[in-house]
Amino acid sequence: MSMEPIHPSVTAWLKEAPKKMLIGGQPETALSGQTFLSINPSDGRPLAEVAQGGVEDVDRAVAAARGAAEKWAATAPAERERLLRRFAALIEEHAGELAQLETLDNGKPLSHTRQIDVRVAANQVYYHAAWPSRLVGETVPVSIPNLFVYTRREPVGVVALIIPWNYPLIHSMQKVSPALATGNTVILKPASVASLACLRLGELALAAGFPPGVFNVITGPGPVIGQALAAHPQIDKVQITGSTAVGREIIRSSAVNIKRISLELGSKAPNAIFADADLELAIPGAFRAAFGNTGQSCVAGARLFVESPIYDRVVERFVDMAGKAVIGNAMDLTTELGPIIDGKQYETICGYIQTGQEEGARLLTGGNRLAPPAVPEGGYYLPPSIFVGASDGARISQEEIFGPVVNIYRFSTEDELVERANATTYGLAAGLWTRDLARAHRVSARIKAGVVWVNTYDLFAPNVPFGGYKQSGYGRDNSQAVIEAVTELKSVWISTK
């Protein structure tokens, strides 16, 4: 074991009770006075007491954001850029603290949050800091004489951002920074089971100098606050990363004022290894795709298709790697797979494992909760669980499990693979492993997914669009696509007669 001690500044911050929301530039408790406990999934111990906001707190946050919207939209591009760069620098300065907070709060291994999550979050802000002075329109040569026509990009207004618990730092900055860069004010709603890093980000935004009401953070139960945000008539747009079921509720609630929506929803990503692939690259890559962040990822390669000539070899290697995976406390720098986020999610995953067996699939390894002393007392730990023999129509083949479970299937032809890979209601991500460049292009073009990785997996950049097909949602994060999603396009006609 190589347990990293909790930094004194993190310990001191956690002891400040309750952790307050950020509304109108001020730390605020819930009007109801209610709080909830943030629990460390690695050992089940309480971390912090957090303000439990309600509908009345949503109203306060919306009023603050609405009150700041006009002035923030009129703020000079250079000033918005300066504040965003300062915010990004503060994220970097507090990287160790933020990494520990996320690891303690959601159970992601510290090696991951430190090397990836904090860096990606800061880079998202740096990237979008360049956009305020690049929001350009165009002149349009209409065929009507004596008219000058041009377009403008203007902020949508007040944007509500609802994010899940698996990547709080990345998801929040992926959504907050483009909205702020384009002149919108925002209300960030993190998941209740992983709010701490987002609350700290709110404090850093305040320290960076954002005006009161521009960046608000509200904590509390998703069904209450998410519903209130989606239905609030003074919110102009909702961006969400979450389940497809939650996405449907957001769509229904948003009808009150026909607000703009961007949805990144569920997934059941196919990942295919062809017989000509470099197996020393493909097998470990596919293993990480399936079990990275203990499978609690929207792009997890949970359906692994393997070409028949190499099927047995891949299955054998997967089982061997599963047995050697280092599972344990997320603060242990040697941990590869941390805990399941909480007991509710653990029960959901175990229910799917049981259903898979009842439907006739064969569980080769995993499926049972690990116990002390192999893992810490109080956490919900599941080893990598590997199924073979599942039918394409089985529930474990069709429904998102969001845990360390992978189904391995045998396929024979390219056409068969494409048909089966697309035989799902989702279309967020996919992966291919092959040395055949022509095949890589052919299959990538035929897979119905918003992103296809070839001979790699789970890579992102702030200038590359990310989002889904089908019931994986609509709209995109990252790149110019998200800039367009958080702005309105206005056409201006001027008579020169």
NUROBA-918430 format. One line per field, with one value per residue (C-alpha): x, z, y; residue number from 1. Coordinates in nm, 3 decimals. Last residue first. Example, Ala and Ser with C-alpha at 12.3 -4.5 7.8 and 13.67 -1.06 7.14 Angstrom:
c1 <- 1.367:1.230 .
c3 <- 0.714:0.780 .
c2 <- -0.106:-0.450 .
n <- 2:1 .
//
This chain:
c1 <- -3.082:-2.838:-3.107:-2.976:-3.073:-2.937:-2.941:-2.903:-2.750:-2.802:-2.514:-2.457:-2.484:-2.271:-1.984:-2.045:-1.997:-1.687:-1.503:-1.618:-1.958:-2.216:-2.591:-2.813:-2.867:-2.741:-3.089:-2.988:-2.643:-2.415:-2.179:-1.818:-1.666:-1.284:-1.132:-1.143:-0.962:-1.077:-0.938:-1.132:-0.984:-0.693:-0.636:-0.926:-1.160:-1.509:-1.705:-2.069:-2.182:-2.368:-2.086:-2.077:-1.812:-1.584:-1.619:-1.498:-1.220:-1.074:-1.115:-0.904:-0.639:-0.608:-0.397:-0.711:-0.862:-1.193:-1.379:-1.727:-1.898:-2.234:-2.482:-2.754:-3.076:-2.877:-2.818:-2.544:-2.260:-2.454:-2.497:-2.142:-1.991:-2.187:-2.080:-1.716:-1.735:-1.691:-1.799:-1.757:-1.896:-1.743:-1.975:-1.813:-1.904:-1.717:-2.007:-2.238:-2.490:-2.628:-2.896:-2.882:-2.631:-2.698:-3.069:-3.020:-3.096:-2.743:-2.734:-2.487:-2.249:-1.955:-1.961:-1.667:-1.683:-1.390:-1.381:-1.653:-1.585:-1.850:-1.663:-1.717:-1.409:-1.114:-1.026:-0.849:-0.880:-1.172:-1.438:-1.483:-1.839:-1.916:-1.964:-1.609:-1.498:-1.629:-1.996:-2.187:-2.489:-2.817:-3.077:-3.062:-2.686:-2.728:-3.007:-2.782:-2.508:-2.765:-2.892:-2.534:-2.482:-2.798:-2.711:-2.368:-2.526:-2.748:-2.465:-2.243:-1.985:-1.844:-1.493:-1.157:-0.991:-0.620:-0.499:-0.120:-0.149:-0.377:-0.624:-0.885:-0.884:-0.867:-0.851:-0.526:-0.617:-0.437:-0.742:-0.904:-0.588:-0.603:-0.971:-0.905:-0.612:-0.822:-1.102:-0.860:-0.694:-1.026:-1.158:-0.848:-0.966:-1.334:-1.310:-1.373:-1.664:-1.643:-1.966:-1.897:-1.643:-1.712:-1.813:-2.044:-1.799:-1.840:-1.661:-1.436:-1.296:-1.144:-1.296:-1.420:-1.189:-0.899:-0.950:-0.987:-0.653:-0.487:-0.614:-0.553:-0.191:-0.029:-0.300:-0.178:-0.493:-0.515:-0.782:-1.013:-1.089:-1.419:-1.549:-1.923:-2.045:-2.362:-2.436:-2.660:-2.698:-2.521:-2.805:-2.803:-3.125:-3.258:-3.565:-3.913:-4.051:-4.251:-4.136:-3.818:-3.990:-4.054:-3.703:-3.546:-3.754:-3.640:-3.278:-3.316:-3.422:-3.134:-2.888:-2.668:-2.468:-2.686:-2.698:-3.004:-3.077:-3.276:-3.354:-3.612:-3.910:-3.781:-3.888:-3.542:-3.393:-3.674:-3.656:-3.281:-3.319:-3.579:-3.496:-3.125:-3.117:-2.897:-2.622:-2.628:-2.326:-2.347:-2.107:-2.207:-2.414:-2.146:-1.873:-1.598:-1.279:-1.057:-1.130:-1.500:-1.410:-1.190:-1.483:-1.704:-1.432:-1.433:-1.807:-1.748:-1.484:-1.725:-2.041:-1.994:-2.284:-2.526:-2.445:-2.331:-2.574:-2.393:-2.591:-2.440:-2.428:-2.377:-2.125:-1.968:-1.671:-1.897:-2.092:-1.775:-1.613:-1.906:-1.970:-1.633:-1.537:-1.817:-1.776:-1.401:-1.403:-1.711:-1.612:-1.817:-2.076:-2.304:-2.352:-2.638:-2.555:-2.820:-2.758:-2.890:-2.869:-2.833:-2.526:-2.505:-2.350:-2.412:-2.500:-2.476:-2.690:-2.630:-2.918:-2.945:-3.041:-3.195:-2.983:-2.834:-2.455:-2.432:-2.172:-2.047:-2.047:-1.748:-1.707:-1.326:-1.265:-1.456:-1.314:-0.957:-1.064:-1.237:-0.907:-0.768:-1.087:-1.087:-0.714:-0.777:-1.038:-0.818:-0.528:-0.744:-0.898:-0.592:-0.277:-0.414:-0.763:-0.626:-0.346:-0.593:-0.814:-1.179:-1.376:-1.634:-1.577:-1.229:-1.095:-1.263:-1.137:-0.787:-0.760:-0.890:-0.630:-0.343:-0.455:-0.490:-0.242:-0.365:-0.726:-0.611:-0.442:-0.762:-0.958:-0.703:-0.730:-1.108:-1.092:-0.857:-1.064:-1.382:-1.194:-1.061:-1.412:-1.544:-1.834:-2.170:-2.289:-2.178:-2.383:-2.695:-2.669:-2.592:-2.952:-3.055:-2.781:-2.877:-3.249:-3.180:-2.973:-3.242:-3.516:-3.304:-3.272:-3.652:-3.673:-3.442:-3.077:-2.917:-2.611:-2.325:-2.184:-1.846:-1.649:-1.860:-1.707:-1.809:-1.451:-1.361:-1.701:-1.621:-1.964:-2.099:-2.361:-2.676:-2.796:-3.125:-3.146:-3.457:-3.307:-3.007:-2.675:-2.509:-2.155:-2.182:-2.118:-2.485:-2.530:-2.242:-2.359:-2.219:-2.026:-2.183:-1.963:-1.600:-1.431:-1.384:-1.179:-0.945:-0.884:-0.822:-0.575:-0.399:-0.348:-0.498:-0.221:-0.138:-0.169:0.101:0.000 .
c3 <- -4.938:-4.701:-4.525:-4.239:-4.177:-3.862:-3.819:-3.467:-3.371:-3.008:-2.800:-2.568:-2.838:-3.088:-2.842:-2.775:-3.144:-3.167:-2.974:-2.658:-2.557:-2.819:-2.868:-2.868:-2.646:-2.603:-2.713:-3.081:-3.145:-2.883:-2.780:-2.799:-3.034:-3.045:-2.938:-2.565:-2.617:-2.530:-2.526:-2.394:-2.623:-2.853:-3.161:-3.330:-3.117:-3.250:-3.118:-3.165:-3.239:-3.515:-3.652:-4.032:-4.090:-3.824:-3.992:-4.329:-4.194:-3.969:-4.245:-4.480:-4.211:-4.146:-3.829:-3.620:-3.283:-3.295:-3.030:-2.982:-2.817:-2.759:-2.970:-2.761:-2.851:-2.932:-3.233:-3.380:-3.263:-3.386:-3.741:-3.760:-3.631:-3.870:-4.165:-4.061:-4.037:-3.778:-3.433:-3.080:-2.785:-2.453:-2.201:-1.953:-1.595:-1.366:-1.316:-1.499:-1.599:-1.916:-2.067:-2.393:-2.351:-1.979:-2.064:-2.318:-2.682:-2.813:-2.634:-2.350:-2.396:-2.215:-1.904:-1.720:-1.381:-1.279:-0.898:-0.694:-0.390:-0.186:0.096:0.471:0.565:0.334:0.072:0.086:0.466:0.427:0.179:-0.197:-0.326:-0.569:-0.946:-1.051:-1.298:-1.587:-1.555:-1.818:-1.985:-1.968:-1.887:-1.518:-1.521:-1.674:-1.431:-1.134:-1.270:-1.345:-0.987:-0.859:-1.055:-0.916:-0.562:-0.591:-0.727:-0.421:-0.184:-0.300:-0.556:-0.633:-0.494:-0.662:-0.945:-1.018:-0.664:-0.627:-0.519:-0.231:-0.185:-0.386:-0.129:-0.299:-0.609:-0.785:-1.096:-1.113:-1.134:-1.392:-1.602:-1.614:-1.704:-1.982:-2.111:-2.137:-2.313:-2.561:-2.644:-2.685:-2.926:-3.145:-3.453:-3.390:-3.404:-3.063:-2.975:-2.634:-2.510:-2.196:-2.355:-2.089:-2.253:-1.979:-1.713:-1.388:-1.515:-1.208:-1.316:-1.610:-1.631:-1.988:-2.172:-1.949:-2.052:-2.417:-2.404:-2.225:-2.501:-2.795:-2.742:-2.694:-2.928:-3.222:-3.425:-3.724:-3.561:-3.512:-3.164:-3.133:-2.864:-2.849:-2.611:-2.412:-2.345:-2.154:-2.184:-2.302:-2.347:-2.465:-2.412:-2.512:-2.319:-2.464:-2.174:-1.983:-2.222:-2.020:-1.776:-2.041:-2.184:-1.838:-1.752:-2.070:-1.989:-1.642:-1.801:-2.051:-1.762:-1.699:-1.851:-1.868:-2.030:-1.961:-2.135:-2.085:-1.714:-1.605:-1.666:-1.420:-1.526:-1.593:-1.286:-1.057:-1.190:-1.142:-0.792:-0.663:-0.849:-0.815:-0.438:-0.305:-0.400:-0.578:-0.736:-0.887:-1.135:-1.272:-0.970:-0.807:-1.052:-1.136:-0.953:-0.953:-0.583:-0.664:-0.925:-0.668:-0.427:-0.697:-0.776:-0.409:-0.430:-0.744:-0.570:-0.282:-0.468:-0.530:-0.386:-0.432:-0.802:-0.906:-1.002:-1.160:-1.216:-1.492:-1.632:-2.007:-2.178:-2.433:-2.213:-1.918:-2.107:-2.261:-1.914:-1.721:-1.941:-1.976:-1.642:-1.465:-1.652:-1.591:-1.220:-1.141:-1.337:-1.198:-0.995:-1.268:-1.400:-1.431:-1.583:-1.580:-1.825:-1.780:-2.096:-2.445:-2.511:-2.844:-3.176:-3.440:-3.809:-4.091:-4.363:-4.552:-4.781:-5.083:-5.335:-5.250:-5.348:-5.001:-4.953:-4.585:-4.357:-4.086:-3.710:-3.481:-3.131:-3.134:-2.867:-2.607:-2.723:-2.589:-2.231:-2.365:-2.405:-2.069:-1.893:-2.053:-1.982:-1.611:-1.602:-1.808:-1.568:-1.262:-1.408:-1.564:-1.358:-1.016:-1.056:-1.206:-0.958:-0.684:-0.780:-0.825:-0.507:-0.551:-0.259:-0.137:-0.492:-0.591:-0.283:-0.322:-0.683:-0.590:-0.314:-0.532:-0.819:-0.610:-0.811:-1.134:-1.056:-0.962:-1.301:-1.477:-1.284:-1.373:-1.739:-1.716:-1.553:-1.816:-2.105:-1.965:-1.934:-2.292:-2.422:-2.260:-2.022:-2.191:-2.138:-1.775:-1.725:-1.875:-1.691:-1.336:-1.219:-1.401:-1.228:-0.886:-0.945:-1.072:-0.763:-0.529:-0.712:-0.694:-0.322:-0.291:-0.479:-0.230:-0.132:0.099:0.239:0.287:0.596:0.523:0.484:0.653:0.654:0.412:0.358:-0.007:-0.083:0.137:0.232:0.191:0.456:0.397:0.516:0.587:0.708:0.495:0.339:0.241:0.355:0.145:0.047:-0.140:-0.502:-0.591:-0.472:-0.385:-0.176:0.169:0.319:0.661:0.843:0.790:0.877:0.512:0.447:0.738:0.623:0.266:0.386:0.600:0.297:0.335:0.366:0.055:0.106:-0.065:0.000 .
c2 <- 5.321:5.153:4.952:4.747:4.383:4.214:3.833:3.693:3.361:3.263:3.132:2.836:2.566:2.758:2.765:2.395:2.314:2.535:2.265:2.084:1.945:1.857:1.867:1.564:1.261:0.908:0.805:0.824:0.971:1.118:1.393:1.510:1.768:1.804:2.139:2.063:1.733:1.381:1.029:0.730:0.466:0.385:0.171:0.352:0.562:0.637:0.936:1.040:0.686:0.505:0.288:0.288:0.556:0.410:0.071:0.189:0.414:0.145:-0.114:0.097:0.139:-0.234:-0.265:-0.311:-0.219:-0.038:0.164:0.310:0.606:0.776:0.585:0.427:0.245:-0.064:-0.289:-0.065:-0.290:-0.592:-0.464:-0.329:-0.653:-0.870:-0.657:-0.686:-1.061:-1.335:-1.213:-1.350:-1.155:-1.042:-0.876:-0.636:-0.546:-0.308:-0.063:0.172:-0.094:0.069:-0.152:-0.347:-0.627:-0.681:-0.682:-0.959:-0.879:-0.934:-1.268:-1.314:-1.605:-1.452:-1.235:-1.076:-0.905:-0.685:-0.691:-0.523:-0.305:-0.127:0.046:0.009:-0.192:-0.141:-0.405:-0.743:-0.736:-0.696:-0.811:-0.803:-0.803:-1.084:-1.071:-1.141:-1.407:-1.615:-1.526:-1.723:-1.564:-1.757:-1.491:-1.580:-1.520:-1.177:-1.092:-1.170:-0.947:-0.677:-0.685:-0.673:-0.349:-0.190:-0.302:-0.139:0.179:0.205:0.114:0.398:0.515:0.168:0.149:0.207:0.019:0.073:0.137:0.180:0.546:0.448:0.735:0.542:0.262:-0.076:-0.291:-0.382:-0.582:-0.918:-1.144:-0.918:-0.931:-1.312:-1.311:-1.062:-1.268:-1.583:-1.396:-1.241:-1.571:-1.751:-1.487:-1.456:-1.646:-1.549:-1.170:-1.012:-0.785:-0.616:-0.462:-0.254:-0.021:0.243:0.574:0.702:0.589:0.400:0.089:0.087:0.427:0.236:-0.114:-0.156:0.082:-0.020:-0.383:-0.281:-0.103:-0.394:-0.625:-0.392:-0.291:-0.632:-0.760:-0.554:-0.600:-0.838:-1.055:-0.758:-0.623:-0.437:-0.200:-0.135:0.137:0.091:0.456:0.692:1.070:1.382:1.629:1.990:2.185:2.528:2.641:2.607:2.816:2.556:2.282:2.234:1.998:1.733:1.752:1.738:1.431:1.256:1.338:1.186:0.856:0.878:0.901:1.201:1.484:1.789:2.130:2.341:2.670:2.991:2.976:3.233:3.001:2.741:2.391:2.248:2.414:2.299:1.942:1.929:2.073:1.830:1.508:1.583:1.620:1.901:2.143:2.480:2.644:2.994:3.159:3.501:3.601:3.815:3.924:3.676:3.778:3.470:3.426:3.383:3.125:2.952:2.932:2.783:2.531:2.429:2.367:2.159:1.948:1.880:1.785:1.413:1.210:1.498:1.528:1.875:2.156:2.452:2.771:2.984:3.336:3.362:3.588:3.353:3.270:3.195:2.928:2.788:2.757:2.612:2.308:2.135:2.288:2.102:1.775:1.760:1.839:1.630:1.317:1.024:1.214:1.345:1.701:1.948:2.288:2.559:2.845:3.199:3.410:3.259:3.471:3.657:3.563:3.829:3.808:4.061:4.210:4.535:4.622:4.853:4.586:4.247:3.949:3.901:3.894:3.791:3.947:3.718:3.684:3.654:3.522:3.513:3.777:3.576:3.240:3.224:3.159:2.848:2.668:2.780:2.670:2.326:2.297:2.350:2.072:1.838:1.889:1.829:1.513:1.349:1.304:1.395:1.252:0.931:0.858:0.949:0.654:0.758:0.703:0.981:1.219:1.128:1.113:1.439:1.620:1.476:1.593:1.939:1.981:1.868:2.091:2.407:2.615:2.456:2.540:2.890:2.927:2.823:3.087:3.355:3.255:3.276:3.618:3.756:3.620:3.774:4.104:4.088:4.017:4.335:4.276:4.336:3.979:4.005:4.324:4.172:3.840:3.954:3.991:3.676:3.477:3.611:3.558:3.206:3.127:3.256:3.064:2.749:2.809:2.817:2.489:2.320:2.317:2.066:2.238:1.991:1.818:1.668:1.349:1.083:0.733:0.458:0.340:0.406:0.560:0.864:0.998:1.351:1.407:1.606:1.945:2.120:2.480:2.527:2.839:2.629:2.772:3.041:3.134:3.466:3.568:3.566:3.210:2.978:2.682:2.621:2.333:2.296:2.286:2.382:2.052:1.958:2.274:2.201:1.845:1.963:2.227:1.965:1.738:1.393:1.139:0.936:0.564:0.359:0.000 .
n <- 497:496:495:494:493:492:491:490:489:488:487:486:485:484:483:482:481:480:479:478:477:476:475:474:473:472:471:470:469:468:467:466:465:464:463:462:461:460:459:458:457:456:455:454:453:452:451:450:449:448:447:446:445:444:443:442:441:440:439:438:437:436:435:434:433:432:431:430:429:428:427:426:425:424:423:422:421:420:419:418:417:416:415:414:413:412:411:410:409:408:407:406:405:404:403:402:401:400:399:398:397:396:395:394:393:392:391:390:389:388:387:386:385:384:383:382:381:380:379:378:377:376:375:374:373:372:371:370:369:368:367:366:365:364:363:362:361:360:359:358:357:356:355:354:353:352:351:350:349:348:347:346:345:344:343:342:341:340:339:338:337:336:335:334:333:332:331:330:329:328:327:326:325:324:323:322:321:320:319:318:317:316:315:314:313:312:311:310:309:308:307:306:305:304:303:302:301:300:299:298:297:296:295:294:293:292:291:290:289:288:287:286:285:284:283:282:281:280:279:278:277:276:275:274:273:272:271:270:269:268:267:266:265:264:263:262:261:260:259:258:257:256:255:254:253:252:251:250:249:248:247:246:245:244:243:242:241:240:239:238:237:236:235:234:233:232:231:230:229:228:227:226:225:224:223:222:221:220:219:218:217:216:215:214:213:212:211:210:209:208:207:206:205:204:203:202:201:200:199:198:197:196:195:194:193:192:191:190:189:188:187:186:185:184:183:182:181:180:179:178:177:176:175:174:173:172:171:170:169:168:167:166:165:164:163:162:161:160:159:158:157:156:155:154:153:152:151:150:149:148:147:146:145:144:143:142:141:140:139:138:137:136:135:134:133:132:131:130:129:128:127:126:125:124:123:122:121:120:119:118:117:116:115:114:113:112:111:110:109:108:107:106:105:104:103:102:101:100:99:98:97:96:95:94:93:92:91:90:89:88:87:86:85:84:83:82:81:80:79:78:77:76:75:74:73:72:71:70:69:68:67:66:65:64:63:62:61:60:59:58:57:56:55:54:53:52:51:50:49:48:47:46:45:44:43:42:41:40:39:38:37:36:35:34:33:32:31:30:29:28:27:26:25:24:23:22:21:20:19:18:17:16:15:14:13:12:11:10:9:8:7:6:5:4:3:2:1 .
//
